[in-house]
Amino acid sequence: MLFVSIVLPSACLAGVAASADLPTRSRVIVVEDAEATEVFRPRLERMRSMVERGLTNLTQKPAIGAAWRTLVTTQDVVGIKVYAAPGPSAGTRPAVVVGLVETLLAAGISPHRIIIWDRQRADLRAAGFVDLASRYGVRVEGSVNAGYDEEIYYSPVRPIIGQLIWGDVEFGRKGEGVGRRSYVSRLVSRDMTKIVVVTPMLNHNTIGVCGHLYSLAFGSVDNTIRFENDLYRMSDAVPEIFGLPVLNDRVVLCVTDALICQYEGEKSGLLHYSTPLNELRFSRDPVALDILSLRDLERQRVAMGIAPTRGQYYTNQVELLNNAALLELGVSDIGSIRVERAP
């Protein structure tokens, strides 16, 4: 893949706002509630209202039922993709998902047609999502636990042999080409028709942000170790996997859980590297949300006196999002993103 080099440096990213002189190609709705958290814990009673405000403003519909019906039908199976591995404090917060589930149910979606999912069922249980699912009668599942579809896979143009682990489709197999494919989970390819991606505002030590692109892409396929910790490989693989029709064509909504911004620590919950923002961000554009999160993580590091990520490495982190824009997955130019604060 050809990398593009037209990138705003971090200093510019910190202060840039959407310009009226540039064509707006993407909308992001920001819902803020100063009382959304208390001592780094979400206040459950505030979440549904925030979700309703975000969805009605994004879809420009007056009521939550009508808002959801612009995105899904009662015949769809809606998969809510969370990022559970960091736990309930640093990962996707269950309270946010409660707001989504309650409004889906209010819109007439059967609980049996709602699936809360991530890569590992054990992570979902530890983060509290299994209990949540039981309370509302919705399904919960891990993409690894569901097994993989050997007819749908990602194979990079430049072959990369993976270090296969137990659970990967080709683990233990021998022969030419083994380890070159990443197979899509049957949970994605067979069980759901629409996907809502909900990710925390959390740093990633290699690509900058554990955002929507990364969460859905690497949560949906096996044989990902060959890409992890290699920025250049991930800059190709993450957008290309997300762009698979079985994934990208089913994504109808992305929500950034920006209640807490954790700017250091990655999968470890480190509250001393966290700042409450008390926001939820809604968009149809995963790239726009991820570039805004990358910018704001940088802002928090600067504000807290931590040396910001600068130079070529930071530029390459942004290039992952530029690669996604080249694949028409969304907008990576902040000047083309219209950020609206919901009343």
C-alpha positions, 0 to 999 in steps of 0.5 A: 500500500502506498503511504501518503505524506500529507499529514498535519504535525501534532502541534497543528493537530492540537489546535486545528478546528473544522474550517468553513472554507473546506468541504465537510464530508463527515459529522461527529456529534459530541454529547457532554454531561458534566455529571456523567462520571463520579470519581472516574465511575460512570453514572448509569442514570446519565447514560441513556439520556446521553445516548438518546441525545447523540443518536437523535442529533446524528440522525436528525430524528426527533425520537430515539425509535425513529433514530435507530430505525434509520440505522437498523430494522427489527429484522436485523441482528445488531452486534455491539462490538466493545473493547473489553480486554482492559476491563470496565475502567479503561475499556468500553464501559458497560454503562455506555452499552446499557444506554445503547441496549435500552434504546435499541429495545425501546426502538423495538429490536428484540433482545434475541437480536442484540449481541454484545461481543468482543474477541474473548468471552472471558474478557467480556465476563471480567468486564461485566458484560455477561452480567449485563447481557443476562439482565437484559436478555441479550446475547454475549459472545466472543469471536474466538469462541464462536470459531472462524469461517474458512471461506472468508479471510484476509490475506495481505498483498505482501505475504506475512507468515504468522506465529499461529497460536491455539485457537487460530484456524491453521494452528498445527497445520503444515504445508505451503501458505499456512499462516498467511491468512487471517480468517473472519469469525463466524460470529461476524460472517453468519450471526449478525447483519449490523454492527455498532462499534463502541470503543474507549478513548484509550492510547495504543502504544504502537498505533496511537489509539485503541480506536474503532478501526483497530477494535473491529479489525483485530477483534474479528479475525485470527492470526493477528500476532504477525501484525501486533507491535509493528506500526508499518504492518498494522498501518496496512492490516488494520484498514484493510481488514476493517475494509472487508465487505463482511465488516465495513458494509455492516457498520452502521454506527460508531461511538467513542466512549470518551467519559474518561480519556486514558492517555498512557497504559494501553490495556492496563487501567491506569487512572493516574494517567486518565482525565474525565472528559464526560463525553460520548461521541457519535458518528457513521465515520470510524476514521473521523472519530479515531483521528479526533481521539488521537489528537485529544490523547496527544492534548492530554499528554501535553497538558499533563507535562508528558513529552508528546509523541512527535516526529516521524513515529507520530506521523506514521501513526496518523498515516494508518488513518490516512490509509483508511481514508484512501480505502474510503473508510472515512475522513482523516482530514480534521478540516473536513470533519464537522464537530457538533455539540449536542444541545 
